[in-house]
Structures are given as C-alpha cells and as structure tokens.
C-alpha cells in the first residue's frame, strides 16, 4: 500500500517501534494518542474515526480534549524536584492547569505516591473531574524539604474528541471476529504497548493466511470511553455480524501461558476455540467472566449488548508488582514475550476461524476418492516397516476425510467434528482445504 513502511517480524523491529511509542504523552484524547496511531499506521492501514467532545455516548459524555506541554514542581531552592520532561508519569494525567506557589503542607493534597511501591512513580489519572497534581515515588515524597514550592502545569482543555482507528481483512463470509486493544496510558510498557504490538503482529499474520472464513476487524482506541465510542458508532453491524472477539492487553509479562477470560455468555467462536484447545492439552489458562476485573470486554458484556468478546492477557489484573507504575518497563514486558503471544494467539484464532459449518457436496453415499488421489486404488499393503510412519499419517488423514464427509451436514461446525474424532481442529483444517479443493466440501455462509 502506498506510503506504508515495510513490516518485519523481528525482535529488533518491535523493539524500535516500542522505543518510538513509549515516550509519548498519551491520554484518552489528544496529540499523543494521535501520534501513536500515526506511528503504528505506518505498518497497517487505518481508517480514522472520531466522536466529538460533548457528544452523548450511552450514559457517558465525551470529555474535552486534554493537552499538556509542560509540568514541573520547583523546590524551596528553585530546583525542579518533579518534571514531566523526565517522565510523563510525573503529571496527573488530565491535570488542570496551575501556576501557584504553596507550602509543602498545602502541596501534599496534590501529590500522589504509593507506599507499597516506595521507589516507583504511580500512574494516576483524573479524566472526569478537574484536579491538578503530580505523581512521584513515595521515597522521594518523604524526603521533600519543608518550605515553599512552585507548581506549574501548562495544560488546556479544548473542544476535540475521542479518536479511534480500525483496519479490516475480508473473509469468505460477512461474519466477523473483532480484535481490539487500547492506547491511553503514558510511559507504561506491558499495560499499554504490549497489546497494540501484538495486534499489529496478528494483523500481518492473518493477512498472510491463504484464506479466511471470517472478516477480521482490528481496533485501537483509549480504554473504556474508546470502546464505548466504538460501540456507539458500530453496534448495529456488530449485533448483526459479530461472532467472536478479544481484547488484547498485558501480553508481554512473565507468565508462561496466556489467560483467556471468557465472554459474558461464553458463546463466541474464540470461547469455543479456547475450550476446545484446552481439552486437548494446549497451554492456555481460562477463567469465567468477572466484571470486577479486565478491560474493555466489560463494555461489550453489558446487558444491552452481551457481545461474545473475551479478554486475553499474559498477566491478568493486577498480575504483576509494577502494574500502573514506573516499574512497568520494556525490560519487564520483554519483546520475546510479545513474539510468543503473537504465535500462541494466532493458533487460537486459526481454530476460531474454522468454527464454521460445511456442506458435503456429494452427500449421496461416499464419494469416490480414488480418482481424486485421496484413497488408495490398490489394495496391497507394502509390509516395509520403514514406511510405517507415512502409512499412519495417511490412515489419520483418511479418518479425518471420512469424519468430515459424514458430519458435514450443515449442522456441525469443524470444531464439533474435530471433537467427535478427538483431534485438534488445527489438524482438521488442512483436510478441510483438501476437500474444498476437490469440490467435496463447501462452507455454509451465514
């Protein structure tokens, strides 16, 4: 595509992309968010969307856009003891502007620290009520000298809006699988950037598949208000076509396997794929839906929608010690785990993509497989033991063929049939493609 940069699935590529994104001052609105989309948009095509400030979105009102150019706190001797130029976690996200001199005692009401993580700067935000403030380590806070401090935050609120972006890959039916992640936290690695990086990798993996049964939609937006804005814009088409979805976040942590929090009704194709693969011993962890934890899947789960969107994370909430703090670094997140998450989640999505029904196109008796090269035309079996492994593979392929031709009656999907044979739908998928190539199976489009 014109203007796009080449994508490379290497650790160096993802590391450099992370370094471009990490320093940006992101929030639920504003230039940092748009710049993040621009950087990622160099490697996947984005359609831009916006919901304007002041617009009602269900029970919410889209806030004014926040911009902040500078924020610092000068100590009694005139030195800067806290400075957004050092870490943009130091400013309360969505802080009101201020230029005021006040005593340390009065300043304390505007300082935020975490005594449980005394060396870490916490991430704190106040999106929907006007406050000003600074975040710092508890250790530094306790060492502040008495005296007068100058607090300066150069911020403004303007009529703007919530910006969202999406990409789509078409499939063989109108039914859709949604993959989304959020961008709104500054200077957090695993909590903020791991999801979008995995989303980018999955876009290119899925784009490279020979065929797709479903449409795939990839969405990025700020957390909560962004998913509400996306639902505001697209809920009617989602209600018609959405058969499964996943919110991706915290994909780069230390856990050895992914955690899938099922959708609220556990009725999506990804729910079914995860359950299927778990039964067969794949290394996945699962949990039921819980509205007290997670991210944007809670909005999809609300009673007015109950869409089949689950959450997938490597570290689940809170999941790790440095959550929402300056300890959430590139070193903690680990680029290797990003690559691993892409690999593992692609397998789940391949299984989910096969959660469709097929029609046997030669349903009257067994079709003649020999002339198609699918069945031995000579009844003699060579006793050569060296060929035993290949004979076993041919036998298993023939069993899968017979299972598919028997049960592809328009009532069973591919996962149902794979479970009847006690095999993975990932093993069944190649056999399905073979039978489609010989005009013996056809996917039923809903």
Secondary structure as GFF3:
##gff-version 3
##sequence-region A 1 446
A	DSSP	alpha_helix	11	22	.	.	.	ID=ss1
A	DSSP	alpha_helix	31	40	.	.	.	ID=ss2
A	DSSP	beta_strand	47	52	.	.	.	ID=ss3
A	DSSP	beta_strand	56	57	.	.	.	ID=ss4
A	DSSP	beta_strand	60	61	.	.	.	ID=ss5
A	DSSP	beta_strand	65	74	.	.	.	ID=ss6
A	DSSP	beta_strand	80	83	.	.	.	ID=ss7
A	DSSP	three_ten_helix	88	90	.	.	.	ID=ss8
A	DSSP	beta_strand	98	103	.	.	.	ID=ss9
A	DSSP	alpha_helix	104	107	.	.	.	ID=ss10
A	DSSP	three_ten_helix	108	110	.	.	.	ID=ss11
A	DSSP	beta_strand	111	112	.	.	.	ID=ss12
A	DSSP	three_ten_helix	115	117	.	.	.	ID=ss13
A	DSSP	beta_strand	134	135	.	.	.	ID=ss14
A	DSSP	alpha_helix	138	142	.	.	.	ID=ss15
A	DSSP	beta_strand	148	158	.	.	.	ID=ss16
A	DSSP	beta_strand	161	169	.	.	.	ID=ss17
A	DSSP	beta_strand	176	182	.	.	.	ID=ss18
A	DSSP	alpha_helix	193	207	.	.	.	ID=ss19
A	DSSP	beta_strand	215	221	.	.	.	ID=ss20
A	DSSP	alpha_helix	225	241	.	.	.	ID=ss21
A	DSSP	beta_strand	242	248	.	.	.	ID=ss22
A	DSSP	beta_strand	258	261	.	.	.	ID=ss23
A	DSSP	alpha_helix	269	279	.	.	.	ID=ss24
A	DSSP	beta_strand	284	287	.	.	.	ID=ss25
A	DSSP	alpha_helix	297	301	.	.	.	ID=ss26
A	DSSP	beta_strand	309	313	.	.	.	ID=ss27
A	DSSP	alpha_helix	330	333	.	.	.	ID=ss28
A	DSSP	alpha_helix	335	353	.	.	.	ID=ss29
A	DSSP	beta_strand	357	360	.	.	.	ID=ss30
A	DSSP	three_ten_helix	370	372	.	.	.	ID=ss31
A	DSSP	three_ten_helix	385	387	.	.	.	ID=ss32
A	DSSP	alpha_helix	388	407	.	.	.	ID=ss33
A	DSSP	beta_strand	409	413	.	.	.	ID=ss34
A	DSSP	alpha_helix	414	420	.	.	.	ID=ss35
A	DSSP	alpha_helix	425	437	.	.	.	ID=ss36
A	DSSP	beta_strand	441	443	.	.	.	ID=ss37
###
